Amino acid sequence: MEQQTMTSAPALGAALKPRQLTMMGLGSAIGAGLFIGSGAGIQAAGPAVLISYLVAGTLIILVMWALGEMAAANPDSGAFSVYTARAFGPVAGATVGWLWWLQLVVVIAAEALGAAGLLSTIFPALPVWLMAFVFIAVLTAVNLTRVKNFGEFEFWFALLKVAAIVGFLLIGVALLFGWLPGVQSPGVANFTGGDFAPHGFAGIATALFVVAFAFGGTEIVSVAAAETQDPARSVGMAVRTVLWRILIFYIGAIFIIAAVVPVGSAGLKSPFAAVLEAAGMPGAATAITLVAVAALLSALNANLYGASRMAFSLAERGEAPRKLAFLSKARVPVVAVLASVSFGVVTAVLEVAFPEKVLPLLLNIVGSTSLLVWASALLAQLALRLRADREGTFLPLRMAGFPWLTGIGLLILAAIFTVGFIGEDSRPQLLSTFGLVAVLAAGNWLHHRSMKRSIKAPERAESPERVEPPVLID
């Protein structure tokens, strides 16, 4: 037993609790995309944006079920990268892993600068660049501590956002029912007045592509499963609770915003503040700004965690430099954390030096990454579930309605990609992301080809009849 312990590779900690995993998945999906970006979807489709949210919400439910099934059976910090590798080979798995890692490290810089920019509207004397680097430094320190400390920090971060959403829903319901003293209810005229879908199906389709990105981040639950106590039970609980809460929070909040704020209103730039101002709440803009800052910092914290664990997994599988798999005494991948945050720091520095040039370009390249990750998760689950059923393998968590629900998820993704390629604004983003995938796939293929050659070379040297004569070079 002692010898086995000494020779086995060190593993990540397993200290995340079910409540922390649940709140992590919930908090990662409730971010600036909801607090700030929801107005763009309403502007594109009007109140009919609810249809877009229902379709995108259905998609993320199916993706989470698929990821939950695989994560419960095989918890791994590489998550969908590992599952894709098992289903379709190491090149495909490494490509998905590096794609997701690149998305996260770019977004880390965007979230740090975004949070600092929002806070500067309240405290203009504080330099944006200084606040951004303070945020990055503090959250890097959090990620370098034991994973249970990270989990607790993220739990309270996410709880703040959830509390803000619950408070908003209560105020919104009171406003719509006319329960607020001295405030007239706007009713539901925006839904019944003939402007439910002012731009028709085209507006709903455009909003669908926008809305899909708002649910990005929930896949981090499958990454964190590797560091939870009793992964099968924890993942199952997280999947069940996160899904219905996300739908209630998103659909409920969007319904209230669409009912209160008309299409074309300037209030859609900050829709939550517009609703609170309509409810006669003083200081609404400041309150929502602070909540949005917390949302961005929570997402930064979770994304740094996810990026470091993916880098660790890639290194363990020989798809990244081995140093990234180094673990501290606290069983934290220190080098992977520092490498992930370093890319974000460099990006942030370049963005400060060249405003509106570096970060928008990088975000445009990785903007569609979540959609491709979800597609890989559904395809991997389809292949692995068929394999498990064929071989009679026990699965602690099984996705209901298989394979039909998996197929529905893939059809929804195909529709989103089709809409994206048709749209003039989204087409360049998709093309850039697919170009990045091609580059990563080619690089990983060459890497595996060179590895095979290096393995075969000693074998050829050991066989006298296969040894090549020396080549003399003048």
FIVO-424345 format. One line per field, with one value per residue (C-alpha): residue in three letters; residue number from 1; x, y, z; chain. Coordinates in nm, 2 decimals. Example, Ala and Ser with C-alpha at 12.3 -4.5 7.8 and 13.67 -1.06 7.14 Angstrom:
residu <- ala / ser
num <- 1 / 2
east <- 1.23 / 1.37
north <- -0.45 / -0.11
up <- 0.78 / 0.71
chaine <- A / A
***
This chain:
residu <- met / glu / gln / gln / thr / met / thr / ser / ala / pro / ala / leu / gly / ala / ala / leu / lys / pro / arg / gln / leu / thr / met / met / gly / leu / gly / ser / ala / ile / gly / ala / gly / leu / phe / ile / gly / ser / gly / ala / gly / ile / gln / ala / ala / gly / pro / ala / val / leu / ile / ser / tyr / leu / val / ala / gly / thr / leu / ile / ile / leu / val / met / trp / ala / leu / gly / glu / met / ala / ala / ala / asn / pro / asp / ser / gly / ala / phe / ser / val / tyr / thr / ala / arg / ala / phe / gly / pro / val / ala / gly / ala / thr / val / gly / trp / leu / trp / trp / leu / gln / leu / val / val / val / ile / ala / ala / glu / ala / leu / gly / ala / ala / gly / leu / leu / ser / thr / ile / phe / pro / ala / leu / pro / val / trp / leu / met / ala / phe / val / phe / ile / ala / val / leu / thr / ala / val / asn / leu / thr / arg / val / lys / asn / phe / gly / glu / phe / glu / phe / trp / phe / ala / leu / leu / lys / val / ala / ala / ile / val / gly / phe / leu / leu / ile / gly / val / ala / leu / leu / phe / gly / trp / leu / pro / gly / val / gln / ser / pro / gly / val / ala / asn / phe / thr / gly / gly / asp / phe / ala / pro / his / gly / phe / ala / gly / ile / ala / thr / ala / leu / phe / val / val / ala / phe / ala / phe / gly / gly / thr / glu / ile / val / ser / val / ala / ala / ala / glu / thr / gln / asp / pro / ala / arg / ser / val / gly / met / ala / val / arg / thr / val / leu / trp / arg / ile / leu / ile / phe / tyr / ile / gly / ala / ile / phe / ile / ile / ala / ala / val / val / pro / val / gly / ser / ala / gly / leu / lys / ser / pro / phe / ala / ala / val / leu / glu / ala / ala / gly / met / pro / gly / ala / ala / thr / ala / ile / thr / leu / val / ala / val / ala / ala / leu / leu / ser / ala / leu / asn / ala / asn / leu / tyr / gly / ala / ser / arg / met / ala / phe / ser / leu / ala / glu / arg / gly / glu / ala / pro / arg / lys / leu / ala / phe / leu / ser / lys / ala / arg / val / pro / val / val / ala / val / leu / ala / ser / val / ser / phe / gly / val / val / thr / ala / val / leu / glu / val / ala / phe / pro / glu / lys / val / leu / pro / leu / leu / leu / asn / ile / val / gly / ser / thr / ser / leu / leu / val / trp / ala / ser / ala / leu / leu / ala / gln / leu / ala / leu / arg / leu / arg / ala / asp / arg / glu / gly / thr / phe / leu / pro / leu / arg / met / ala / gly / phe / pro / trp / leu / thr / gly / ile / gly / leu / leu / ile / leu / ala / ala / ile / phe / thr / val / gly / phe / ile / gly / glu / asp / ser / arg / pro / gln / leu / leu / ser / thr / phe / gly / leu / val / ala / val / leu / ala / ala / gly / asn / trp / leu / his / his / arg / ser / met / lys / arg / ser / ile / lys / ala / pro / glu / arg / ala / glu / ser / pro / glu / arg / val / glu / pro / pro / val / leu / ile / asp
num <- 1 / 2 / 3 / 4 / 5 / 6 / 7 / 8 / 9 / 10 / 11 / 12 / 13 / 14 / 15 / 16 / 17 / 18 / 19 / 20 / 21 / 22 / 23 / 24 / 25 / 26 / 27 / 28 / 29 / 30 / 31 / 32 / 33 / 34 / 35 / 36 / 37 / 38 / 39 / 40 / 41 / 42 / 43 / 44 / 45 / 46 / 47 / 48 / 49 / 50 / 51 / 52 / 53 / 54 / 55 / 56 / 57 / 58 / 59 / 60 / 61 / 62 / 63 / 64 / 65 / 66 / 67 / 68 / 69 / 70 / 71 / 72 / 73 / 74 / 75 / 76 / 77 / 78 / 79 / 80 / 81 / 82 / 83 / 84 / 85 / 86 / 87 / 88 / 89 / 90 / 91 / 92 / 93 / 94 / 95 / 96 / 97 / 98 / 99 / 100 / 101 / 102 / 103 / 104 / 105 / 106 / 107 / 108 / 109 / 110 / 111 / 112 / 113 / 114 / 115 / 116 / 117 / 118 / 119 / 120 / 121 / 122 / 123 / 124 / 125 / 126 / 127 / 128 / 129 / 130 / 131 / 132 / 133 / 134 / 135 / 136 / 137 / 138 / 139 / 140 / 141 / 142 / 143 / 144 / 145 / 146 / 147 / 148 / 149 / 150 / 151 / 152 / 153 / 154 / 155 / 156 / 157 / 158 / 159 / 160 / 161 / 162 / 163 / 164 / 165 / 166 / 167 / 168 / 169 / 170 / 171 / 172 / 173 / 174 / 175 / 176 / 177 / 178 / 179 / 180 / 181 / 182 / 183 / 184 / 185 / 186 / 187 / 188 / 189 / 190 / 191 / 192 / 193 / 194 / 195 / 196 / 197 / 198 / 199 / 200 / 201 / 202 / 203 / 204 / 205 / 206 / 207 / 208 / 209 / 210 / 211 / 212 / 213 / 214 / 215 / 216 / 217 / 218 / 219 / 220 / 221 / 222 / 223 / 224 / 225 / 226 / 227 / 228 / 229 / 230 / 231 / 232 / 233 / 234 / 235 / 236 / 237 / 238 / 239 / 240 / 241 / 242 / 243 / 244 / 245 / 246 / 247 / 248 / 249 / 250 / 251 / 252 / 253 / 254 / 255 / 256 / 257 / 258 / 259 / 260 / 261 / 262 / 263 / 264 / 265 / 266 / 267 / 268 / 269 / 270 / 271 / 272 / 273 / 274 / 275 / 276 / 277 / 278 / 279 / 280 / 281 / 282 / 283 / 284 / 285 / 286 / 287 / 288 / 289 / 290 / 291 / 292 / 293 / 294 / 295 / 296 / 297 / 298 / 299 / 300 / 301 / 302 / 303 / 304 / 305 / 306 / 307 / 308 / 309 / 310 / 311 / 312 / 313 / 314 / 315 / 316 / 317 / 318 / 319 / 320 / 321 / 322 / 323 / 324 / 325 / 326 / 327 / 328 / 329 / 330 / 331 / 332 / 333 / 334 / 335 / 336 / 337 / 338 / 339 / 340 / 341 / 342 / 343 / 344 / 345 / 346 / 347 / 348 / 349 / 350 / 351 / 352 / 353 / 354 / 355 / 356 / 357 / 358 / 359 / 360 / 361 / 362 / 363 / 364 / 365 / 366 / 367 / 368 / 369 / 370 / 371 / 372 / 373 / 374 / 375 / 376 / 377 / 378 / 379 / 380 / 381 / 382 / 383 / 384 / 385 / 386 / 387 / 388 / 389 / 390 / 391 / 392 / 393 / 394 / 395 / 396 / 397 / 398 / 399 / 400 / 401 / 402 / 403 / 404 / 405 / 406 / 407 / 408 / 409 / 410 / 411 / 412 / 413 / 414 / 415 / 416 / 417 / 418 / 419 / 420 / 421 / 422 / 423 / 424 / 425 / 426 / 427 / 428 / 429 / 430 / 431 / 432 / 433 / 434 / 435 / 436 / 437 / 438 / 439 / 440 / 441 / 442 / 443 / 444 / 445 / 446 / 447 / 448 / 449 / 450 / 451 / 452 / 453 / 454 / 455 / 456 / 457 / 458 / 459 / 460 / 461 / 462 / 463 / 464 / 465 / 466 / 467 / 468 / 469 / 470 / 471 / 472 / 473 / 474
east <- 0.00 / 0.29 / 0.46 / 0.14 / 0.10 / 0.46 / 0.44 / 0.09 / 0.06 / -0.07 / -0.43 / -0.64 / -0.82 / -1.17 / -1.31 / -1.59 / -1.92 / -2.25 / -2.39 / -2.07 / -2.09 / -2.46 / -2.40 / -2.09 / -2.30 / -2.58 / -2.35 / -2.14 / -2.45 / -2.59 / -2.34 / -2.32 / -2.49 / -2.81 / -2.77 / -2.64 / -2.67 / -3.03 / -3.14 / -2.98 / -3.19 / -3.51 / -3.40 / -3.36 / -3.68 / -3.91 / -4.11 / -4.08 / -3.72 / -3.89 / -3.91 / -3.54 / -3.47 / -3.69 / -3.51 / -3.17 / -3.27 / -3.39 / -3.05 / -2.85 / -3.07 / -2.99 / -2.62 / -2.61 / -2.79 / -2.54 / -2.24 / -2.39 / -2.42 / -2.05 / -1.92 / -2.09 / -1.95 / -1.60 / -1.52 / -1.22 / -1.09 / -1.07 / -1.44 / -1.58 / -1.22 / -1.16 / -1.50 / -1.44 / -1.10 / -1.26 / -1.53 / -1.34 / -0.97 / -0.70 / -0.66 / -1.03 / -1.02 / -0.71 / -0.86 / -1.17 / -0.97 / -0.74 / -1.03 / -1.21 / -0.89 / -0.83 / -1.18 / -1.15 / -0.81 / -0.93 / -1.26 / -1.06 / -0.91 / -1.24 / -1.41 / -1.14 / -1.15 / -1.53 / -1.57 / -1.31 / -1.49 / -1.82 / -1.68 / -1.51 / -1.86 / -1.92 / -1.56 / -1.42 / -1.10 / -0.98 / -0.78 / -0.94 / -0.61 / -0.53 / -0.86 / -0.84 / -0.50 / -0.61 / -0.91 / -0.68 / -0.43 / -0.69 / -0.87 / -0.55 / -0.46 / -0.80 / -0.74 / -0.40 / -0.55 / -0.71 / -1.00 / -1.25 / -1.16 / -1.22 / -1.55 / -1.66 / -1.56 / -1.75 / -2.05 / -2.10 / -2.02 / -2.29 / -2.53 / -2.51 / -2.61 / -2.89 / -3.02 / -3.02 / -3.22 / -3.47 / -3.51 / -3.56 / -3.82 / -4.02 / -4.01 / -4.10 / -4.40 / -4.52 / -4.48 / -4.68 / -4.96 / -4.98 / -4.88 / -4.63 / -4.78 / -4.78 / -4.66 / -4.89 / -4.86 / -4.75 / -4.95 / -4.87 / -4.95 / -4.61 / -4.72 / -5.07 / -5.04 / -4.94 / -4.56 / -4.49 / -4.25 / -4.18 / -3.92 / -4.09 / -3.90 / -3.58 / -3.57 / -3.63 / -3.36 / -3.11 / -3.19 / -3.14 / -2.78 / -2.73 / -2.91 / -2.72 / -2.41 / -2.59 / -2.60 / -2.23 / -2.04 / -2.27 / -2.04 / -1.79 / -1.99 / -1.85 / -1.49 / -1.54 / -1.69 / -1.34 / -1.29 / -1.62 / -1.71 / -1.91 / -1.91 / -2.20 / -2.44 / -2.30 / -2.32 / -2.67 / -2.79 / -2.62 / -2.77 / -3.12 / -3.12 / -2.92 / -3.14 / -3.48 / -3.33 / -3.17 / -3.49 / -3.69 / -3.44 / -3.38 / -3.73 / -3.88 / -3.64 / -3.67 / -4.05 / -4.05 / -3.81 / -4.00 / -4.33 / -4.19 / -3.93 / -4.07 / -3.86 / -3.65 / -3.63 / -3.29 / -3.35 / -3.26 / -2.89 / -2.93 / -3.26 / -3.25 / -3.19 / -3.48 / -3.72 / -3.62 / -3.64 / -3.99 / -4.07 / -3.96 / -3.65 / -3.38 / -3.02 / -3.13 / -2.85 / -2.58 / -2.71 / -2.73 / -2.38 / -2.24 / -2.42 / -2.29 / -1.94 / -1.99 / -2.12 / -1.81 / -1.57 / -1.75 / -1.73 / -1.36 / -1.30 / -1.48 / -1.32 / -0.97 / -1.05 / -1.19 / -0.89 / -0.63 / -0.80 / -0.83 / -0.46 / -0.38 / -0.58 / -0.41 / -0.07 / -0.16 / -0.26 / 0.06 / -0.13 / 0.04 / 0.38 / 0.42 / 0.50 / 0.13 / 0.05 / 0.26 / 0.05 / 0.12 / 0.09 / -0.26 / -0.32 / -0.37 / -0.22 / -0.02 / 0.17 / -0.16 / -0.32 / -0.03 / -0.01 / -0.38 / -0.39 / -0.06 / -0.23 / -0.52 / -0.27 / -0.09 / -0.41 / -0.53 / -0.20 / -0.23 / -0.59 / -0.49 / -0.21 / -0.42 / -0.79 / -1.06 / -0.82 / -0.67 / -0.96 / -1.24 / -1.03 / -0.96 / -1.32 / -1.45 / -1.22 / -1.33 / -1.69 / -1.85 / -1.65 / -1.92 / -2.14 / -1.87 / -1.80 / -2.17 / -2.17 / -1.87 / -2.04 / -2.36 / -2.17 / -1.94 / -2.24 / -2.41 / -2.11 / -2.02 / -2.37 / -2.42 / -2.09 / -2.19 / -2.53 / -2.37 / -2.11 / -2.36 / -2.16 / -2.33 / -2.39 / -2.47 / -2.66 / -2.85 / -2.99 / -3.36 / -3.51 / -3.18 / -3.10 / -3.39 / -3.32 / -2.95 / -3.06 / -3.29 / -3.00 / -2.79 / -3.07 / -3.10 / -2.73 / -2.75 / -3.02 / -2.82 / -2.51 / -2.73 / -2.87 / -2.52 / -2.39 / -2.68 / -2.64 / -2.39 / -2.28 / -2.23 / -2.09 / -1.73 / -1.73 / -1.82 / -1.57 / -1.30 / -1.38 / -1.39 / -1.06 / -0.91 / -1.04 / -0.87 / -0.54 / -0.57 / -0.67 / -0.37 / -0.13 / -0.26 / -0.24 / 0.12 / 0.20 / 0.06 / 0.24 / 0.57 / 0.50 / 0.44 / 0.77 / 0.96 / 0.82 / 0.90 / 1.26 / 1.41 / 1.24 / 1.41 / 1.74 / 1.72 / 1.68 / 2.02 / 1.87 / 1.66 / 1.94 / 2.00 / 2.36 / 2.50 / 2.48 / 2.79 / 2.76 / 3.04
north <- 0.00 / 0.24 / 0.17 / 0.24 / 0.57 / 0.67 / 0.59 / 0.71 / 1.06 / 1.33 / 1.42 / 1.73 / 1.79 / 1.66 / 1.92 / 2.09 / 2.04 / 1.98 / 2.32 / 2.49 / 2.30 / 2.38 / 2.75 / 2.76 / 2.63 / 2.87 / 3.17 / 3.11 / 3.14 / 3.45 / 3.71 / 4.04 / 3.86 / 3.88 / 4.20 / 4.41 / 4.21 / 4.10 / 4.43 / 4.35 / 4.04 / 4.24 / 4.51 / 4.24 / 4.05 / 4.25 / 4.05 / 3.75 / 3.72 / 3.49 / 3.23 / 3.27 / 3.22 / 2.91 / 2.75 / 2.84 / 2.72 / 2.39 / 2.35 / 2.42 / 2.17 / 1.90 / 1.98 / 1.98 / 1.64 / 1.50 / 1.64 / 1.53 / 1.17 / 1.17 / 1.36 / 1.13 / 0.82 / 0.96 / 1.28 / 1.45 / 1.81 / 1.78 / 1.71 / 1.75 / 1.75 / 1.40 / 1.28 / 1.39 / 1.22 / 0.89 / 0.92 / 1.05 / 1.03 / 1.24 / 1.50 / 1.59 / 1.60 / 1.82 / 2.06 / 2.11 / 2.15 / 2.41 / 2.59 / 2.62 / 2.73 / 3.01 / 3.13 / 3.15 / 3.33 / 3.59 / 3.64 / 3.67 / 4.00 / 4.11 / 4.06 / 4.23 / 4.54 / 4.53 / 4.52 / 4.80 / 5.01 / 4.97 / 5.06 / 5.37 / 5.51 / 5.52 / 5.60 / 5.80 / 5.89 / 5.52 / 5.43 / 5.15 / 4.97 / 4.97 / 4.83 / 4.56 / 4.44 / 4.45 / 4.23 / 3.98 / 3.97 / 3.91 / 3.64 / 3.47 / 3.45 / 3.29 / 3.03 / 2.95 / 2.85 / 2.52 / 2.44 / 2.44 / 2.81 / 2.88 / 2.70 / 2.89 / 3.22 / 3.15 / 3.02 / 3.36 / 3.55 / 3.35 / 3.39 / 3.76 / 3.75 / 3.50 / 3.73 / 4.03 / 3.83 / 3.72 / 4.07 / 4.20 / 3.93 / 4.03 / 4.40 / 4.32 / 4.11 / 4.38 / 4.64 / 4.44 / 4.36 / 4.72 / 4.65 / 4.93 / 5.24 / 5.54 / 5.35 / 5.26 / 4.91 / 4.90 / 4.58 / 4.35 / 4.58 / 4.52 / 4.15 / 4.22 / 4.55 / 4.40 / 4.45 / 4.11 / 4.03 / 4.36 / 4.21 / 3.88 / 3.54 / 3.72 / 3.91 / 3.59 / 3.41 / 3.69 / 3.71 / 3.33 / 3.36 / 3.64 / 3.47 / 3.14 / 3.31 / 3.42 / 3.06 / 3.01 / 2.90 / 2.63 / 2.37 / 2.44 / 2.21 / 1.92 / 2.04 / 2.09 / 1.75 / 1.60 / 1.79 / 1.72 / 1.48 / 1.19 / 1.32 / 1.11 / 1.25 / 1.60 / 1.63 / 1.49 / 1.74 / 2.03 / 1.94 / 1.91 / 2.22 / 2.45 / 2.39 / 2.49 / 2.78 / 2.92 / 2.90 / 3.06 / 3.34 / 3.40 / 3.36 / 3.55 / 3.84 / 3.87 / 3.86 / 4.15 / 4.35 / 4.30 / 4.39 / 4.71 / 4.85 / 4.90 / 4.81 / 5.11 / 5.25 / 5.38 / 5.19 / 4.86 / 4.97 / 4.89 / 4.70 / 4.60 / 4.96 / 5.07 / 4.84 / 4.95 / 5.31 / 5.25 / 5.09 / 5.41 / 5.27 / 5.53 / 5.45 / 5.18 / 5.24 / 5.24 / 4.92 / 4.73 / 4.85 / 4.71 / 4.38 / 4.37 / 4.42 / 4.13 / 3.92 / 3.99 / 3.92 / 3.60 / 3.49 / 3.58 / 3.37 / 3.07 / 3.11 / 3.12 / 2.80 / 2.63 / 2.74 / 2.61 / 2.28 / 2.23 / 2.32 / 2.07 / 1.80 / 1.87 / 1.84 / 1.52 / 1.37 / 1.49 / 1.76 / 2.05 / 2.12 / 1.88 / 2.16 / 2.26 / 1.95 / 2.05 / 2.05 / 2.24 / 2.09 / 2.22 / 2.00 / 2.31 / 2.33 / 2.64 / 2.66 / 2.61 / 2.89 / 3.13 / 3.04 / 3.10 / 3.43 / 3.55 / 3.53 / 3.74 / 3.99 / 4.03 / 4.08 / 4.34 / 4.53 / 4.54 / 4.65 / 4.93 / 5.03 / 5.00 / 5.06 / 4.89 / 4.70 / 4.39 / 4.26 / 4.30 / 4.11 / 3.82 / 3.81 / 3.79 / 3.49 / 3.30 / 3.43 / 3.11 / 2.87 / 2.77 / 2.66 / 2.43 / 2.29 / 2.21 / 2.04 / 1.83 / 1.74 / 1.62 / 1.43 / 1.27 / 1.17 / 1.02 / 0.80 / 0.71 / 0.63 / 0.40 / 0.23 / 0.19 / 0.04 / -0.19 / -0.31 / -0.32 / -0.06 / 0.08 / 0.46 / 0.62 / 0.90 / 0.84 / 1.10 / 1.04 / 1.02 / 0.91 / 0.93 / 1.15 / 1.44 / 1.44 / 1.46 / 1.75 / 1.93 / 1.88 / 2.01 / 2.32 / 2.38 / 2.33 / 2.59 / 2.84 / 2.79 / 2.83 / 3.16 / 3.27 / 3.21 / 3.39 / 3.70 / 3.96 / 4.05 / 3.69 / 3.53 / 3.68 / 3.56 / 3.21 / 3.20 / 3.32 / 3.06 / 2.78 / 2.90 / 2.88 / 2.53 / 2.43 / 2.57 / 2.40 / 2.07 / 2.09 / 2.17 / 1.88 / 1.64 / 1.73 / 1.70 / 1.34 / 1.25 / 1.37 / 1.17 / 0.86 / 0.91 / 0.96 / 0.64 / 0.44 / 0.58 / 0.38 / 0.06 / 0.10 / 0.17 / -0.16 / -0.37 / -0.40 / -0.48 / -0.16 / 0.08 / 0.34 / 0.42 / 0.74 / 1.05 / 1.26 / 1.64 / 1.86
up <- 0.00 / 0.09 / -0.24 / -0.44 / -0.26 / -0.34 / -0.70 / -0.78 / -0.93 / -0.69 / -0.75 / -0.71 / -0.39 / -0.34 / -0.10 / -0.29 / -0.12 / -0.31 / -0.22 / -0.35 / -0.68 / -0.72 / -0.65 / -0.88 / -1.17 / -1.09 / -1.04 / -1.35 / -1.56 / -1.39 / -1.50 / -1.69 / -1.99 / -1.78 / -1.58 / -1.88 / -2.20 / -2.17 / -2.32 / -2.65 / -2.69 / -2.62 / -2.86 / -3.13 / -3.08 / -2.85 / -2.59 / -2.82 / -2.69 / -2.43 / -2.71 / -2.77 / -2.40 / -2.39 / -2.68 / -2.55 / -2.20 / -2.34 / -2.51 / -2.19 / -2.00 / -2.25 / -2.25 / -1.87 / -1.85 / -2.10 / -1.91 / -1.58 / -1.71 / -1.82 / -1.52 / -1.27 / -1.44 / -1.49 / -1.29 / -1.44 / -1.44 / -1.82 / -1.84 / -2.20 / -2.33 / -2.18 / -2.29 / -2.64 / -2.64 / -2.53 / -2.79 / -3.09 / -3.01 / -2.84 / -3.11 / -3.09 / -2.71 / -2.70 / -2.95 / -2.74 / -2.43 / -2.57 / -2.73 / -2.40 / -2.22 / -2.48 / -2.44 / -2.06 / -2.04 / -2.29 / -2.10 / -1.77 / -1.91 / -2.04 / -1.70 / -1.50 / -1.73 / -1.75 / -1.37 / -1.33 / -1.60 / -1.43 / -1.09 / -1.23 / -1.31 / -0.93 / -0.82 / -1.12 / -0.93 / -0.93 / -1.25 / -1.45 / -1.50 / -1.13 / -1.03 / -1.30 / -1.17 / -0.81 / -0.90 / -1.09 / -0.81 / -0.54 / -0.73 / -0.83 / -0.46 / -0.39 / -0.66 / -0.52 / -0.18 / -0.11 / -0.33 / -0.04 / 0.02 / -0.35 / -0.33 / -0.03 / -0.18 / -0.50 / -0.30 / -0.14 / -0.46 / -0.64 / -0.35 / -0.37 / -0.74 / -0.66 / -0.38 / -0.62 / -0.88 / -0.62 / -0.49 / -0.85 / -0.92 / -0.60 / -0.69 / -1.05 / -0.95 / -0.71 / -0.99 / -1.24 / -1.00 / -0.88 / -0.52 / -0.49 / -0.33 / -0.56 / -0.86 / -1.15 / -1.29 / -1.66 / -1.70 / -1.99 / -2.28 / -2.43 / -2.49 / -2.60 / -2.79 / -3.12 / -3.07 / -2.93 / -3.22 / -3.39 / -3.61 / -3.67 / -3.69 / -3.80 / -3.47 / -3.27 / -3.46 / -3.41 / -3.04 / -3.02 / -3.12 / -2.87 / -2.59 / -2.63 / -2.49 / -2.18 / -2.06 / -2.11 / -1.80 / -1.67 / -1.82 / -1.54 / -1.31 / -1.51 / -1.46 / -1.08 / -1.04 / -1.02 / -0.69 / -0.52 / -0.24 / -0.39 / -0.75 / -0.87 / -0.60 / -0.61 / -0.99 / -1.00 / -0.74 / -0.91 / -1.25 / -1.11 / -0.90 / -1.13 / -1.43 / -1.29 / -1.10 / -1.41 / -1.61 / -1.33 / -1.28 / -1.66 / -1.78 / -1.48 / -1.51 / -1.89 / -1.86 / -1.62 / -1.82 / -2.14 / -1.97 / -1.82 / -2.07 / -2.43 / -2.74 / -2.85 / -2.50 / -2.38 / -2.06 / -2.24 / -2.21 / -1.84 / -1.82 / -1.45 / -1.35 / -1.58 / -1.41 / -1.06 / -1.16 / -1.29 / -0.95 / -0.78 / -0.62 / -0.55 / -0.63 / -0.87 / -1.12 / -0.85 / -0.70 / -1.03 / -1.12 / -0.80 / -0.86 / -1.21 / -1.08 / -0.84 / -1.13 / -1.34 / -1.06 / -0.97 / -1.33 / -1.34 / -1.03 / -1.18 / -1.52 / -1.37 / -1.18 / -1.49 / -1.71 / -1.46 / -1.42 / -1.80 / -1.83 / -1.56 / -1.73 / -2.07 / -1.91 / -1.73 / -2.07 / -2.24 / -2.44 / -2.27 / -2.10 / -1.80 / -1.56 / -1.58 / -1.39 / -1.08 / -0.76 / -0.44 / -0.10 / -0.10 / -0.41 / -0.63 / -0.98 / -0.91 / -1.24 / -1.43 / -1.23 / -1.29 / -1.66 / -1.71 / -1.53 / -1.71 / -2.05 / -1.91 / -1.76 / -2.09 / -2.27 / -2.02 / -2.05 / -2.43 / -2.41 / -2.17 / -2.41 / -2.72 / -2.62 / -2.82 / -3.04 / -2.88 / -2.66 / -2.91 / -3.17 / -2.93 / -2.80 / -3.16 / -3.23 / -2.92 / -2.91 / -3.04 / -2.83 / -2.59 / -2.87 / -3.00 / -2.65 / -2.61 / -2.95 / -2.85 / -2.52 / -2.69 / -2.96 / -2.70 / -2.48 / -2.78 / -2.86 / -2.51 / -2.40 / -2.70 / -2.62 / -2.25 / -2.33 / -2.58 / -2.33 / -2.04 / -1.84 / -1.53 / -1.52 / -1.19 / -1.36 / -1.69 / -1.92 / -1.97 / -2.32 / -2.48 / -2.77 / -2.88 / -2.63 / -2.73 / -3.09 / -3.01 / -2.85 / -3.16 / -3.38 / -3.17 / -3.20 / -3.58 / -3.60 / -3.39 / -3.62 / -3.93 / -3.79 / -3.70 / -4.05 / -4.21 / -3.98 / -4.11 / -3.75 / -3.63 / -3.94 / -3.90 / -3.54 / -3.63 / -3.91 / -3.68 / -3.42 / -3.68 / -3.81 / -3.46 / -3.43 / -3.76 / -3.63 / -3.30 / -3.46 / -3.70 / -3.41 / -3.20 / -3.50 / -3.56 / -3.19 / -3.18 / -3.50 / -3.36 / -3.04 / -3.24 / -3.42 / -3.10 / -2.96 / -3.27 / -3.31 / -3.01 / -3.14 / -3.48 / -3.31 / -3.11 / -3.43 / -3.61 / -3.95 / -3.94 / -3.83 / -4.10 / -4.21 / -4.07 / -4.28 / -4.31 / -4.35 / -4.46
chaine <- A / A / A / A / A / A / A / A / A / A / A / A / A / A / A / A / A / A / A / A / A / A / A / A / A / A / A / A / A / A / A / A / A / A / A / A / A / A / A / A / A / A / A / A / A / A / A / A / A / A / A / A / A / A / A / A / A / A / A / A / A / A / A / A / A / A / A / A / A / A / A / A / A / A / A / A / A / A / A / A / A / A / A / A / A / A / A / A / A / A / A / A / A / A / A / A / A / A / A / A / A / A / A / A / A / A / A / A / A / A / A / A / A / A / A / A / A / A / A / A / A / A / A / A / A / A / A / A / A / A / A / A / A / A / A / A / A / A / A / A / A / A / A / A / A / A / A / A / A / A / A / A / A / A / A / A / A / A / A / A / A / A / A / A / A / A / A / A / A / A / A / A / A / A / A / A / A / A / A / A / A / A / A / A / A / A / A / A / A / A / A / A / A / A / A / A / A / A / A / A / A / A / A / A / A / A / A / A / A / A / A / A / A / A / A / A / A / A / A / A / A / A / A / A / A / A / A / A / A / A / A / A / A / A / A / A / A / A / A / A / A / A / A / A / A / A / A / A / A / A / A / A / A / A / A / A / A / A / A / A / A / A / A / A / A / A / A / A / A / A / A / A / A / A / A / A / A / A / A / A / A / A / A / A / A / A / A / A / A / A / A / A / A / A / A / A / A / A / A / A / A / A / A / A / A / A / A / A / A / A / A / A / A / A / A / A / A / A / A / A / A / A / A / A / A / A / A / A / A / A / A / A / A / A / A / A / A / A / A / A / A / A / A / A / A / A / A / A / A / A / A / A / A / A / A / A / A / A / A / A / A / A / A / A / A / A / A / A / A / A / A / A / A / A / A / A / A / A / A / A / A / A / A / A / A / A / A / A / A / A / A / A / A / A / A / A / A / A / A / A / A / A / A / A / A / A / A / A / A / A / A / A / A / A / A / A / A / A / A / A / A / A / A / A / A / A / A / A / A / A / A / A / A / A / A / A / A / A / A / A / A / A / A / A / A / A / A / A / A / A / A / A / A / A / A / A / A / A / A / A / A / A / A / A / A / A / A / A / A / A / A / A / A / A
***
